[in-house]
Amino acid sequence: MTNPRIISAAYRAWEADYSLPCLDIDSAQVDFVYDPRHTEQLIDAVRYRLKKAEEQDA
């Protein structure tokens, strides 16, 4: 299993290079393989973020 601190550090490094908002997903709370509702929630969240980004650019 991957160390959560390593993932958090990598995310912070990535986030420092990009100004676009991203999604914070607590992987302990979702199961994209066995619960299709979680996948739908992810898709909805991405669509919402894209819509907000488009509105900001307009």
C-alpha distances in whole Angstrom, upper triangle without the diagonal:
4,6,9,12,11,11,14,16,16,17,20,21,21,23,25,26,27,29,29,27,24,22,19,17,15,12,12,16,16,16,17,17,19,21,23,25,21,22,26,25,23,26,28,26,26,30,31,30,31,35,35,34,37,39,38,40,43
4,6,9,8,8,11,12,12,13,16,17,17,19,22,23,24,26,26,24,21,19,17,15,14,12,13,16,16,17,18,18,21,22,24,25,21,22,25,24,22,25,27,25,25,28,29,27,29,33,32,31,35,37,36,37,40
4,5,5,7,9,10,11,13,15,16,17,19,21,22,23,25,25,24,21,20,17,16,14,13,13,17,18,18,20,21,23,24,26,27,23,24,27,25,23,26,28,26,26,30,30,28,30,33,32,32,35,37,36,37,40
4,5,5,6,9,10,10,12,14,15,16,18,20,21,23,23,21,18,16,13,12,11,10,11,14,16,17,19,20,22,23,24,24,21,22,25,23,21,24,25,23,23,27,27,25,27,30,29,29,32,34,33,34,37
4,5,5,6,9,10,10,12,14,15,17,19,20,22,22,21,18,18,15,15,13,14,14,17,19,21,22,24,26,26,28,28,24,25,28,25,23,26,28,25,25,28,28,26,28,31,30,29,33,34,33,34,37
4,5,5,6,9,10,11,12,14,16,17,19,21,22,21,18,18,15,15,15,14,16,19,20,21,22,23,26,27,28,28,24,25,28,26,23,26,28,25,24,28,28,26,28,31,30,29,32,34,32,33,37
4,5,5,6,9,10,10,12,14,16,17,19,19,18,15,14,12,12,12,11,13,16,17,18,19,21,23,23,25,25,21,21,24,22,19,22,24,21,21,24,25,22,24,27,27,25,29,31,29,30,34
4,5,5,6,9,10,10,12,15,15,17,17,16,14,13,11,12,11,12,14,16,17,19,20,23,25,25,26,25,22,22,25,22,20,22,24,21,20,24,24,21,23,27,25,24,28,29,28,29,32
4,5,5,6,9,10,11,13,15,17,18,17,15,16,14,15,15,16,18,20,21,23,23,26,28,28,29,29,25,25,28,26,23,25,27,23,23,26,26,23,25,28,27,25,29,31,29,30,33
4,5,5,6,8,10,11,13,15,16,16,14,15,13,14,15,15,18,20,21,22,22,24,27,27,28,28,24,24,26,24,21,23,25,22,21,25,25,22,23,27,26,24,27,29,27,28,32
4,5,5,6,9,10,11,13,13,12,10,11,10,12,13,14,17,18,19,20,20,23,25,25,26,25,21,21,23,21,18,20,22,19,18,21,21,18,20,23,22,20,24,26,24,25,28
4,5,5,6,9,10,12,13,13,11,13,12,14,15,17,19,21,21,24,24,26,29,28,29,28,24,24,26,24,21,23,24,21,20,23,23,19,21,24,22,21,24,26,24,25,28
4,5,5,7,9,12,14,14,13,15,14,17,18,19,22,24,24,26,25,28,31,30,31,30,27,26,28,26,23,25,26,23,21,25,25,21,22,26,24,22,25,27,25,25,29
4,5,5,7,10,11,12,10,13,13,15,17,18,21,23,22,24,23,26,29,28,28,28,24,24,25,24,20,22,23,20,18,21,22,18,19,22,21,19,22,24,22,22,26
4,5,5,7,8,9,8,11,11,14,16,18,21,22,22,24,24,26,29,28,28,27,24,23,25,22,19,21,22,18,17,20,20,16,17,20,19,17,20,22,19,20,24
4,6,7,10,11,12,15,15,18,20,22,24,25,26,28,27,30,33,32,32,31,28,27,28,26,23,24,25,22,20,23,23,19,20,23,21,18,22,23,21,21,25
4,7,9,12,12,15,16,19,22,23,26,27,27,29,28,30,33,33,32,32,28,27,28,27,23,24,25,22,20,23,22,19,19,22,21,18,21,23,20,20,24
4,6,8,9,13,14,17,20,22,25,26,25,27,26,29,32,31,30,29,26,25,26,24,20,21,22,19,17,19,19,15,15,18,17,14,17,19,16,16,20
4,6,9,13,15,18,21,23,26,26,26,28,27,30,33,31,30,29,26,25,25,23,21,21,21,18,16,18,17,13,14,16,14,11,15,16,13,14,17
4,6,10,13,16,19,21,24,24,23,25,24,27,30,28,27,26,23,22,22,20,17,17,18,15,12,14,14,10,10,13,11,8,12,14,11,12,15
4,7,10,13,16,18,21,21,20,23,22,25,27,26,24,23,20,19,20,17,15,15,15,12,10,13,11,8,10,12,10,9,12,14,12,13,17
4,7,9,13,15,18,18,17,19,18,22,24,22,21,20,17,16,17,15,12,13,14,10,9,12,11,8,10,13,12,11,14,16,15,16,19
4,6,10,12,15,14,13,16,15,19,21,19,18,17,14,13,14,12,9,11,11,8,8,11,11,8,11,14,13,13,16,18,17,19,22
4,7,9,12,12,12,15,15,18,20,19,19,17,14,14,16,13,10,13,14,10,11,15,14,12,15,17,16,16,20,21,20,22,25
4,6,9,8,8,11,11,15,17,15,16,14,11,12,14,11,9,12,13,10,11,15,15,14,16,19,18,19,22,23,23,25,28
4,5,6,7,10,12,15,16,15,16,15,12,13,15,13,11,15,16,14,15,18,18,17,20,22,22,22,26,27,26,28,31
4,5,5,7,9,12,13,13,15,14,11,12,15,13,12,15,17,15,16,19,20,19,21,24,24,24,27,29,29,30,33
4,6,8,11,13,13,13,16,15,12,14,17,15,14,18,19,17,19,22,22,22,25,27,27,27,30,32,32,34,36
4,7,10,13,12,11,13,12,9,12,14,12,12,16,17,15,17,20,20,20,23,25,25,26,29,30,30,32,34
4,6,9,9,8,10,9,6,9,11,10,10,13,14,14,15,18,19,19,21,23,24,25,27,29,29,31,33
4,5,6,6,8,9,6,8,11,11,11,14,16,16,17,19,21,21,23,25,26,27,29,31,32,33,35
4,6,6,6,8,6,5,9,10,9,11,14,14,15,17,19,19,21,23,24,25,27,29,30,31,33
4,6,7,10,9,8,12,13,13,14,17,18,18,20,22,23,24,26,28,28,30,32,33,34,36
4,6,9,9,10,12,14,14,16,18,19,20,22,24,25,26,28,29,30,32,34,35,36,38
4,5,6,7,9,10,12,13,15,16,18,19,21,22,24,25,27,28,30,31,33,34,36
4,5,5,6,9,10,11,12,14,16,17,18,20,21,23,25,26,27,29,30,32,33
4,5,5,6,9,10,10,12,14,15,16,18,20,21,22,24,26,27,29,30,31
4,5,5,6,9,10,10,12,14,15,17,18,20,21,23,24,26,27,29,30
4,5,5,6,9,10,11,12,14,15,17,18,20,21,23,24,26,27,29
4,5,5,6,9,10,10,12,14,15,16,18,20,21,22,24,26,27
4,5,5,6,9,10,10,12,14,15,16,18,20,21,23,24,26
4,5,5,6,9,10,11,12,14,15,17,18,20,21,23,24
4,5,5,6,9,10,11,12,14,15,16,18,20,21,23
4,5,5,6,9,10,10,12,14,15,16,18,20,21
4,5,5,6,9,10,11,12,14,15,17,19,20
4,5,5,6,9,10,10,12,14,15,17,18
4,5,5,6,9,10,10,12,14,15,16
4,5,5,6,9,10,11,12,14,15
4,5,5,6,9,10,11,12,14
4,5,5,6,9,10,11,12
4,5,5,6,9,10,11
4,5,5,6,9,10
4,5,5,6,9
4,5,5,6
4,5,5
4,6
4
